[in-house]
Amino acid sequence: MRENPTILVVDDEHGVRQSFQMVLEDRFELAYAESGQEALAVLARQSVDLMLLDILLPDISGIEVLRSVSEVDPHVEVIMITAVNEISTAVQAIKLGAFEYIMKPFHVEELQSVIDRALEKRRLVKEVAFLRHELNRLRLFEKMVGKDPRMRSVFQLIEAVAPSDGAVLIQGESGTGKELVARAIHNRSPRKEMPFVVVNYSAIPPSLMESELFGFIKGAFTGAVANGTGKLEIADKGCVFLDDIDSLDTRMQAKLLRIIQEKEFQRLGSPKTYRIDTRFIAASNKNLSEWIAENRFREDLYYRLNVFPIHLPPLRQRRGDIPLLLEHFLELNVKKTGKPPKHFSQRAVDILSAYEWPGNVRELQNLVERLFTITRSDTIDLCEEPGIRLMPPHMPDKPLKAAVNDFERRYIADVLERVNGSRNRAASILGIHRNTLLSKIKDLGLVPDRSTGEPALNAAG
């Protein structure tokens, strides 16, 4: 994890600096300055968490240094140290943003207590910035749902990789739940109490990419009227989720590679280097291996991110989870709205289970919300909603009879899977006699799975 907080001691007396060193060196990283100008120079070139600042300095006063601190790094907490007991000076320092005012000679216990409170304030300020960032997203993320073997494998991977700090690359179609997986990894990791920050590259204009990621200082570009904190800094000690990583151009890919390797960056317009301790999780709905072959994605960045690869299956490949998801999202809408519960008719479940879902789980969630809202009865049946138009699955060019056989084969196989192979229940759902179903199973090449005894598609289907 990240090194101890850094404290900058600013005092022109060697003995005082030594006293601070004896008291603080076991718990903190220490830097020193003998004058105001030297203190500002240190602050400009390295990351500092807290400053112990003497009022009386040989060049400029500690009050003048305090005025300049907010321009260089507004997140640094400042504790004023002085031998002069002047109320007016103390009041002025507090008004300018100093955290506290301590008299020399100081008591060790008092000093340590004030430092701890100042650093806790700094932590809380960063946490508030993170929470504001999350509130602005206005998105709800709930637990993942699935019993399909493919999803069970994903759940096992999440549990396995969560304790590590290695990078994770999640790939899958849009709407399959890549961010949900990233959050699940973070919530099971040692960093779970720290920020989880999302960077959606496809939603950030290229001209704003660096300022969003790295932050900036006042005057770095037109419109930068104050310092801005980047998402990497907010994510320090936590996790940053790089969504749509394929949207980065090759120049930004190179910068990101260096950040992941070195764990450091610079704000726009500033020479100071900020060190971070952040876990990186990336996601893409593209085949990045193909993009590498086309020179659209850096191979070295791919391997840096792909320490733990996770692939999410599309919803059409785990149709057995569709009834579970329908129930899950109905329950969420009941909790969210306070309205009475509703349920899907068996006919609606069968139709929705046969649908291809090009938008995956996200599309299903949106449809359930719509149906829950507009259906007046407690039973949702698609035939009652003329506004619902489900897209048919894409069919390759082939003779009509072959296309019909393909559809029947897959549809019957899906129904049999949902009823655990019961011919009687499947025939009832399909609206045909049991003997007709048995004939179709034979004619369409549906053969029992040797491991389960249940019908399955043969090699031709």
Secondary structure, DSSP 8 states (H G I E B T S, - for coil): -----EEEEE-S-HHHHHHHHHHHTTTSEEEEESSHHHHHHHHHHS--SEEEEES--SSS-HHHHHHHHHHH-TT-EEEEEES---HHHHHHHHHTT-SEEEESS--HHHHHHHHHHHHHHHHHHHHHHHHHHHHHH----------SHHHHHHHHHHHHHTTS-S-EEEE--TTS-HHHHHHHHHHTSTTTTS-EEEEEGGGS-GGGHHHHHHEE-TTSSTT--S-EE-HHHHTTTSEEEEETGGGS-HHHHHHHHHHHHH-EEE-BT---EEE---EEEEEESS-HHHHHHTTSS-HHHHHHHTTEEEE---GGG-GGGHHHHHHHHHHHHHHHH-----EE-HHHHHHHHHS--TTHHHHHHHHHHHHHHH--SSEE-GGG-TT---------S--HHHHHHHHHHHHHHHHHHHTTT-HHHHHHHHTS-HHHHHHHHHHTTEEE-TTT--EEE-TT-
